Amino acid sequence: MNDRFSFIFKILIFSAILSYGVKYGGRLLPLEPSTINALLGISVPPAIMGLALWWRKKS
């Protein structure tokens, strides 16, 4: 039970840090709205998650 709680707590903390970084750090990296930027924004996060899950399964 404690292990499950710690996992959820870690996800919550990571999500809050990521949200804070996007909200306040996004202004430091001005991006123009273009098709390439939209495709990268949509396709890179699932690709990273897929690599992470593949790496975890491999280990």
C-alpha positions as CSV (number, residue, x, y, z in Angstrom):
1,M,0.0,0.0,0.0
2,N,2.8,2.4,0.9
3,D,4.6,1.6,-2.4
4,R,1.4,2.6,-4.4
5,F,1.1,5.8,-2.5
6,S,4.7,6.8,-3.0
7,F,4.4,6.1,-6.8
8,I,1.3,8.3,-7.1
9,F,3.0,11.0,-5.0
10,K,6.0,11.0,-7.3
11,I,3.8,11.3,-10.4
12,L,1.9,14.2,-8.7
13,I,5.2,16.0,-7.9
14,F,6.6,15.4,-11.3
15,S,3.4,16.7,-13.0
16,A,3.4,19.8,-10.8
17,I,7.1,20.6,-11.7
18,L,6.4,20.0,-15.4
19,S,3.3,22.2,-15.3
20,Y,5.2,25.0,-13.5
21,G,8.0,24.7,-16.1
22,V,5.7,25.0,-19.0
23,K,3.7,27.9,-17.5
24,Y,6.7,30.1,-16.5
25,G,9.5,28.7,-18.7
26,G,7.6,28.6,-21.9
27,R,7.9,32.4,-22.3
28,L,11.7,32.0,-22.4
29,L,11.5,29.9,-25.6
30,P,9.5,31.8,-28.2
31,L,8.2,29.4,-30.9
32,E,6.4,30.4,-34.0
33,P,3.2,28.6,-34.8
34,S,4.0,26.3,-37.7
35,T,3.1,22.8,-38.9
36,I,6.6,21.4,-38.0
37,N,6.4,22.7,-34.4
38,A,2.8,21.3,-34.1
39,L,3.9,17.9,-35.4
40,L,6.9,17.8,-33.1
41,G,4.8,18.9,-30.1
42,I,2.3,16.1,-30.8
43,S,4.6,13.3,-31.7
44,V,7.6,13.7,-29.5
45,P,6.0,13.1,-26.0
46,P,4.4,9.7,-27.1
47,A,7.7,8.7,-28.7
48,I,9.6,9.4,-25.5
49,M,7.0,7.5,-23.4
50,G,7.2,4.6,-25.8
51,L,11.0,4.5,-25.6
52,A,10.8,4.7,-21.8
53,L,8.4,1.8,-21.6
54,W,10.4,-0.2,-24.1
55,W,13.6,0.4,-22.1
56,R,11.8,-0.6,-18.9
57,K,10.5,-3.9,-20.5
58,K,14.0,-4.6,-21.8
59,S,15.6,-4.2,-18.3
